[in-house]
Amino acid sequence: MADKKILILGGYGETGRRLSDHLIKRNGVDVLIVGRNESRALEFAAEMNEKYPGNHATGIACDIVKADSLQNLMNGVDFFIQAGPALPVDVIHKLAQAVLDAGADWMDVQLDPKQAAVLEKYDSRMKKEGRCFATQGGFHPGLPAAFVRWAASRVDKITDAFVGGFINPEEGLILTSGVDELIDLFSDYNPKVYKNGGWIETGLKMSEMRKFNFGFGIGEQTMTPMSLDEMIPLPEMFPSLNNTGFYVGGFDWVTNWITTPLMMVGIKLFPKVKANTWGRLMCWSHKTFNRPPYGTCLKLEAEGIKVGKKAKVELSLIHSDEYELTAIPMVSVIEQMLNGSAHKPGLIRMALLTDPEKILLDMQEMGCKIEENIF
C-alpha cells in the first residue's frame, strides 16, 4: 500500500489534516494536500514531512470550482478523498469524471443526499470500470448502519436497533464547511424512523425523541431523530428488523431549544441569508452556553433473538475530538478499499461497505474507546 498516491481535497482542513496524518503514519502512502490556499497547503505538507520521514506529503493549490481541467491534478492518483466543503452539482460531475478517467477510487465526507444523487449517475460506469465510490463517510453518516450490521452478527435474529449520536466538543463548535452543510440540511429537515415495519416521518415531536444511556460519564441523554441514507436498506438486509433509526443530540439547552428552533424558522423566512450566517449563530450559541459532559459518542442499543431467547446488544464508542472521529473510520475503510478486502465496484454508502469487525478494531488502534455488551 505504500506505493499508493492519495489526493485529499480540503487536505489542510480539520478533517483533511487528520486523514493525512493517519494515512501517512499507518501506511506510508504519498498524499497530495489540495486546496485553494497555496500557503496553507504547503505549510501543512511541510508539517507532515517534518513529522514523518520520506517526504510523503505534497501541497498543491487548486480551485476545483474554477479549474478548466483536472487531468494533470489527477495524474497518477490511486485514491481521491473529498474532505472539504459541499460543492456545486456541476463540479461534482467534473470531479467524478476526472476520478474515473484516472482509474481511481473515491471517498467523501458529504452528508447532503444531493451529492450522492449526482454520483449515482456514474454508477454503471463505476461498475464497468471496477471503481469503488464510497460516499457519506465519517461517523454520522458512516458508522450507524455499520453498528446495526455488527449487532445483527451477534444474534440469530435482530428485531430492534437504534443508534444515538452525542456531540458536545469542549471547545465549542468550530465554524467549518461541515457546519454550513448542516445548516443547509435544516432548511428541509424531515427526519424518518423505521417503526413497526415501515418508515414514518417524525418531524420534531417530543414523543418521537429517544433516550440513550451513553456511558463514558455522559449518562442518559435525550436524542432527536435524524434521517441517514445508510439506514434505509437495513430492513431489507435484515427482514426480522421491526424498528430502527438514528438519533442525534448533545448541545446545551439554549442551543437545542432556543437557538436551533429560531434558526430553523429563520432559514425558511429568510432563504436568501447565507448558511454561513446561521452557522456563525449556532457556533456562537454553543460556545457561549456550552456545558459538560463533553465528547463525541455513538451508542447502539439493539434487541433480538439468540438461541431462542431474547437478547440485548449494546455498543458504545467515544473520542474527545469529533474531527478525529470523522477521520478515523474513513481511514479504516480507505485501507480496506485499497487492499481489496472491501472494494465493491459502484456507488455505496461507507457504512454499508465496511467490514464492521475490522473498522472497530482499527478505530481502537487509532485511539477510540469502545465498549460492547451482550446480555
Order of alpha helices (4+ residues) and beta strands (2+ residues): beta-alpha-beta-alpha-beta-alpha-beta-alpha-beta-alpha-alpha-beta-alpha-beta-alpha-beta-beta-beta-beta-alpha-beta-alpha-alpha-beta-beta-alpha-beta-alpha-alpha-beta
